[in-house]
């Protein structure tokens, strides 16, 4: 009797029976029955077997396979029973156990963590019997936020909130529910980790915070280590491990070593947990100055030669050693390079010489050694300091010679001025001395003074001939200037649409030096002339220190043209236009470094002027560095405003003229639609800021004017100049936003620039510093970058002084004198008697260096500021 087919449910007991009949000797035991499931023997199954004789030699064996406990899925299968007798195996027919019940799960949702907004796949596998089994997904149950019928997997496009998932399995026996898997949404790793500020002892880090889905980022952890250390180091082994509240996404790491390489990383936290760490970013601190001065400093003095020797400073250099500086009591500072000795040749023998030495790196000079006064050598014999050489003839004093030269120069200038005035008066009439004053009976014979009109029409007659309205003529009373009062001189500059000439404007009490701007744009109708004159009348009312003042307008009649051409009279600007000033500082015969404070001040001045113009609802249309002028106080004045209206609204965009138009300064909407607003002026201001930051470079190098519109439409903008502050470039970039309404106003730009200027370190107090120009032909900038003579040769001798004076060479033949003894006041008084120009502001000096080279020129130092203690008082000296 073979096993039957048993159909049951999970968890219920099941029993299988097998009966075997046979014959044999009564004394021989019947064989044992072996159960097999799917062909595999069940050696440890729970079986009961009993046998009995049926008479004669017959016997019967009955075997029972029992699952007393709850039957499980592994118990399903095909069952047989078998016996082995006399080497022959006998098998029964096949029976089976089949189970039916609720579905069971082989794969259930698991707990996991993911990054916000990242897709994932969840799995849930359920089986019968009976089949089929239908799986339903549940989210955040109960109650479920959504259900989805699926077989085994569920693809989720992304989560922004932590959720719990489970699934239900259905067949015709009922429903089974799986365990729950919680999907925790963590922030993504931070991006764009960089150093916004680098100092010798610290790094200011900024980064883009991670995205945490519906959970805001509450803090970030910043770690730093020495570059090259094991990346598996724990938090306790980091040199910096600190939690930072955000926003802002910034942190300053202090206490670092100068000129050292560090690795930093950031992880951000939300309420659900931390993000992954950002990749390690290696950053290097700036160089610092040496910790200690050189050691073993000594000197040997022999007549006019002294050999100073020293050894490298101990301790940390905090950078790459670039050389040594030796200061001696002439007073002079000499650069010894990387040598550890320097031979100094003095012009005259001295009773003694004092010197000190310091080492310097790219960040500046380190501490000085104590001042040493060397012994005296007289006729090849060294004497103690207390003894002196035999008295010699006193050195020639140049002080009285300075006084004599100053008096002679003043007399010469007075004579030249008298001759010039006499010649000027003689030119007032073509009749020479015929009408010179002569006395007859105590009275003048002739009382006539000829005006050089040459039949020219007055301004009023010209306006009447043009048919200008009476109201407009009333407004032009203080604007129009008679042409005969204006004398034109040399041409200062010429452009595509006009030229600038030097001129003299005759007023009632004086003759004023002015700049005269002529326009090449023809005025063809009376309405165009009225528009121009009405705008000039409005500009005459402008009163702001950073806006060019309009002195007047005159009309110059040309016989071949129907309408006169306008001539604009402006104040003469001593230092010319800003673009030439910047360009000369970078590419002139003697390039100099302009500090960031000066550049930001230029930007601030322009922003103030443009804020004033925009408050008057006045649109510039041609803002650029070339149209900003520098007055005698180095303040920037916005010029050429409003006068270019006809250029940009006319037909000058036609093919052939586009290459000569300043399109690189024009806003993108103005290029497309010829629409000009205060916001388009803001775009031009951003380009002007870029010009200042690059010290006069041309915007968009390599891009043709005809290509600039497509270049901008593709999203390209001017790149950040080297050494430009991030905050300044951010202001520039905000001026170039595609939508004009998104650009900042000039009031906002002015506030931000004033804040940036205030945050910059202060320059040295000019009262503490004496600049002396040592060249023979000091010059100052003219209107277009030329030079005007200031003074003649001025020899200067600073030799023979016994006192020690600290100096530093800024440019060839220019020295900064920091007095250390009361005796130096005599030197200052004598310099003042020569009427030598002293520094009134640090901004006016960099473009007046000497162009004469010296045997050992001192490199211009990086503009940093230190404070050195005066050895004789508590007053601090600024060293740049």
ZILIN-V250893 format. One record per run of one state. SS is the DSSP state (A for helix, B for strand, O for the rest). FROM is the first residue (numbers start at 1). LEN is the number of residues. If there is no record, write none. Layout:
ss = <SS,SS>
from = <FROM,FROM>
len = <LEN,LEN>
//
This chain:
ss = <O,B,O,B,O,B,O,B,O,B,O,B,O,A,O,B,O,B,O,B,O,B,O,B,O,B,O,B,O,B,O,B,O,B,O,B,O,B,O,B,O,B,O,B,O,B,O,A,O,B,O,B,O,B,O,B,O,B,O,B,O,B,O,B,O,B,O,B,O,B,O,B,O,B,O,B,O,B,O,A,O,A,O,B,O,B,O,A,O,A,O,B,O,A,B,O,B,O,B,O,A,O,B,O,B,O,B,O,B,A,O,A,O,A,B,O,B,O,A,O,A,O,A,O,A,O,A,O,A,O,A,O,A,O,A,O,A,O,B,O,B,O,B,O,B,O,B,O,A,O,A,O,B,O,B,O>
from = <1,5,10,14,24,33,38,40,42,47,56,58,68,73,76,77,86,88,92,95,101,104,108,112,116,120,124,125,128,134,140,147,151,153,157,163,172,174,178,181,187,191,200,202,209,219,227,235,238,240,246,250,254,261,271,273,275,281,285,295,303,305,312,323,329,332,338,341,346,354,362,364,366,372,374,376,379,381,384,399,427,432,436,439,441,443,445,459,467,470,476,480,481,483,486,495,498,507,511,520,526,541,547,548,550,557,565,572,577,578,588,596,616,625,628,631,636,639,645,650,658,661,663,666,668,674,678,694,705,714,726,735,740,743,746,760,766,769,770,774,779,782,787,790,806,812,814,819,824,834,842,845,866,870,876,880>
len = <4,5,4,10,9,5,2,2,5,9,2,10,5,3,1,9,2,4,3,6,3,4,4,4,4,4,1,3,6,6,7,4,2,4,6,9,2,4,3,6,4,9,2,7,10,8,8,3,2,6,4,4,7,10,2,2,6,4,10,8,2,7,11,6,3,6,3,5,8,8,2,2,6,2,2,3,2,3,15,28,5,4,3,2,2,2,14,8,3,6,4,1,2,3,9,3,9,4,9,6,15,6,1,2,7,8,7,5,1,10,8,20,9,3,3,5,3,6,5,8,3,2,3,2,6,4,16,11,9,12,9,5,3,3,14,6,3,1,4,5,3,5,3,16,6,2,5,5,10,8,3,21,4,6,4,1>
//
